[in-house]
Amino acid sequence: MPKDLVAIKSLLEENVGETIIVTVQMGRKKKRERRGILKETYRSIFVVDLDQEANNIDRVSYSYRDVLTHAIDLEFVNED
């Protein structure tokens, strides 16, 4: 992942519509992995439409700062 906010935002803008895996760091060695489609990017956040989950949350947003500070990790899935 890039090391500054502008580069992170640019990378995400280039990959809108791609499948993405978001790993959320929940503290104390706990992580939660979510998979979905990168739908939109805005000035300070980006939106992911999640695959169907048990708790029926279908859309989440994260800030670019979350990526920069490693509160979340992103992985793009190549589905060729």
C-alpha positions in Angstrom: 0.0 0.0 0.0 1.2 3.6 -0.7 2.6 5.6 2.2 0.6 8.9 1.8 -3.1 9.8 1.7 -3.0 11.2 -1.9 -1.5 8.0 -3.3 -3.9 5.8 -1.3 -6.9 7.8 -2.7 -5.5 7.6 -6.2 -5.0 3.8 -6.0 -8.6 3.3 -4.8 -10.0 5.6 -7.5 -8.2 3.5 -10.1 -9.8 0.4 -8.7 -13.5 1.4 -8.3 -15.6 -1.6 -9.3 -13.0 -4.2 -8.3 -13.5 -6.9 -5.7 -11.7 -6.0 -2.5 -11.0 -7.8 0.8 -10.9 -5.5 3.8 -9.3 -6.8 7.0 -10.3 -4.7 10.0 -7.9 -4.7 13.0 -10.1 -5.0 16.0 -7.4 -4.9 18.6 -5.8 -7.6 20.9 -4.8 -9.7 17.9 -8.4 -9.8 16.6 -9.2 -9.2 12.9 -12.3 -9.3 10.9 -12.2 -9.9 7.1 -14.9 -8.6 4.8 -15.2 -9.0 1.1 -17.0 -6.8 -1.3 -16.9 -4.4 -4.3 -15.2 -1.0 -4.1 -18.1 1.2 -5.1 -17.3 4.9 -4.6 -14.5 7.2 -3.5 -15.1 10.6 -1.9 -12.9 13.4 -0.6 -12.1 11.6 2.7 -13.8 8.2 2.6 -14.4 5.3 0.3 -17.4 2.9 0.2 -17.5 -0.9 -0.1 -20.6 -2.8 -0.9 -20.2 -6.1 1.0 -21.1 -9.6 0.0 -24.2 -10.8 1.9 -23.4 -11.2 5.5 -25.3 -12.7 8.4 -25.8 -9.3 10.1 -27.3 -7.8 6.9 -24.9 -4.9 6.7 -24.4 -4.4 3.0 -22.4 -1.2 2.7 -19.6 0.2 4.8 -17.3 3.2 4.5 -13.7 3.7 5.6 -11.4 6.7 5.6 -8.1 6.8 3.7 -6.5 7.5 7.1 -7.6 4.0 8.2 -5.5 2.5 5.5 -2.5 4.8 6.2 -2.5 4.0 9.9 -3.1 0.2 9.3 -6.4 0.2 11.1 -7.5 -1.7 8.0 -5.6 -3.7 5.4 -6.8 -3.9 1.8 -6.3 -6.6 -0.8 -7.6 -6.4 -4.3 -8.9 -9.7 -5.7 -8.0 -10.6 -9.3 -11.0 -12.6 -10.6 -9.8 -13.5 -14.1 
